[in-house]
Amino acid sequence: MAPQNYKPVTHVIFDMDGLLLDEEMPGPETILKPPTSASQSIQQQLNLDRQLGKSYELSYSNDWQNYFSNCCFGLFTSLFPIYSLGVDRIVRHLHKHRIPIAIATSSKKSSFDLKTKHHQEFFDLFHHIVLGSEDSLVTKSKPAPDIFLACASRFHDAPSPEKVLVFEDAPNGVEAAIAAGMQVIMIPDPRIDPELSAKATLSLMSMEEFQPELFGLPKLS
């Protein structure tokens, strides 16, 4: 899409997993030494779910849930997810300029708390956070628009969808944002088929490439 077709926005919503937080963390096949066929199968499914934007908390098999509970919980709480490339600068820039920002994630509260516990100061910059799996307004998961419409409605001024810009990393999230009537920037996992990002308003390699002024937002200094 040509730059002149981008529309000015006033509010920004971010997905979390794979976008704000780097999901490239040790999986079952690296935690279990030596790796087992079961752990490798679990990790392959997790990787696929992440790339497609599925809520992998909902797609966990019983084997994975048992594995996570018995083997990984203590290790997972000790990990420190890092911000994906360029995210910290963009989020703080928008917050500094009083652009309302929020998070819309499919994570359950228990998972969200684990992932963010070492980054409270960063996540306090957001106006609000919607956990789709536990929010009464979200009756359908992505690619349905529920989570983004619910998130937009919780800003104090409840902007219309065309005034909201969404950041996503997965095809299901892109489709959800479009269905909600919002513009969406996709920062895809490099392993997915490039054609899966074709529906996005704009596709970038990383947040470092984002130019806020294209959407009527304050330019980075």
Long-range contacts (C-beta under 8 A, 24 or more apart in sequence): 1-201, 1-202, 3-214, 6-183, 6-201, 6-202, 6-214, 6-215, 7-162, 7-183, 7-215, 7-216, 8-163, 8-215, 8-216, 9-162, 9-163, 9-164, 9-165, 9-183, 9-215, 9-216, 9-217, 10-99, 10-100, 10-159, 10-163, 10-164, 10-216, 11-99, 11-100, 11-101, 11-102, 11-152, 11-155, 11-159, 11-163, 11-164, 11-165, 12-94, 12-99, 12-100, 12-101, 12-102, 12-164, 12-165, 12-166, 12-167, 12-217, 13-101, 13-102, 13-103, 13-104, 13-148, 13-151, 13-152, 13-164, 13-165, 13-166, 13-167, 13-182, 14-91, 14-101, 14-102, 14-103, 14-104, 14-126, 14-166, 14-167, 15-53, 15-103, 15-104, 15-105, 15-166, 15-167, 15-168, 15-169, 15-170, 15-173, 16-103, 16-105, 16-107, 16-112, 16-115, 17-50, 17-105, 17-106, 17-107, 17-115, 17-169, 18-50, 18-84, 18-169, 18-170, 18-189, 19-84, 19-87, 19-167, 19-168, 19-169, 19-187, 20-83, 20-84, 20-87, 20-91, 20-103, 21-81, 21-82, 21-83, 21-84, 21-115, 21-116, 21-119, 22-81, 22-82, 22-83, 22-84, 23-50, 23-81, 25-79, 25-81, 26-75, 26-79, 28-64, 28-67, 28-71, 28-72, 31-71, 31-72, 31-75, 32-71, 38-63, 38-67, 39-67, 42-67, 47-191, 50-170, 50-189, 51-170, 51-189, 51-191, 51-192, 52-170, 52-171, 52-172, 52-192, 53-142, 53-168, 53-169, 53-170, 53-171, 53-172, 53-173, 53-174, 54-170, 54-172, 55-106, 55-107, 55-132, 55-133, 55-141, 55-142, 57-106, 57-107, 57-108, 57-111, 57-133, 58-106, 58-133, 58-141, 76-114, 77-114, 77-117, 80-118, 81-115, 81-118, 81-119, 83-119, 83-122, 84-187, 84-206, 84-207, 85-206, 85-207, 85-208, 86-206, 86-207, 86-208, 86-209, 86-210, 87-207, 88-122, 89-207, 89-208, 89-220, 90-207, 90-210, 90-212, 90-220, 91-122, 91-125, 91-126, 92-125, 93-212, 93-218, 93-220, 94-212, 94-217, 94-218, 95-125, 97-217, 97-218, 99-217, 99-218, 100-127, 100-155, 100-156, 100-157, 100-159, 101-125, 101-126, 101-127, 102-126, 102-127, 102-128, 102-129, 102-130, 102-151, 102-154, 102-155, 103-128, 103-129, 103-130, 103-151, 104-129, 104-130, 104-132, 104-147, 104-148, 104-150, 104-151, 104-166, 105-129, 105-130, 105-131, 105-132, 106-131, 106-132, 106-133, 106-141, 106-142, 106-147, 107-131, 107-132, 107-133, 108-133, 108-134, 109-134, 127-154, 127-155, 127-156, 128-154, 128-155, 130-154, 142-170, 142-172, 142-173, 142-175, 142-176, 143-171, 143-172, 143-173, 143-175, 143-176, 143-179, 144-176, 144-179, 145-176, 145-177, 145-179, 145-180, 145-181, 146-176, 147-176, 148-176, 148-177, 148-180, 148-182, 149-180, 152-180, 152-182, 165-215, 165-217, 167-207, 168-200, 171-196, 171-197, 171-199, 174-199, 174-200, 175-199, 183-215, 185-210
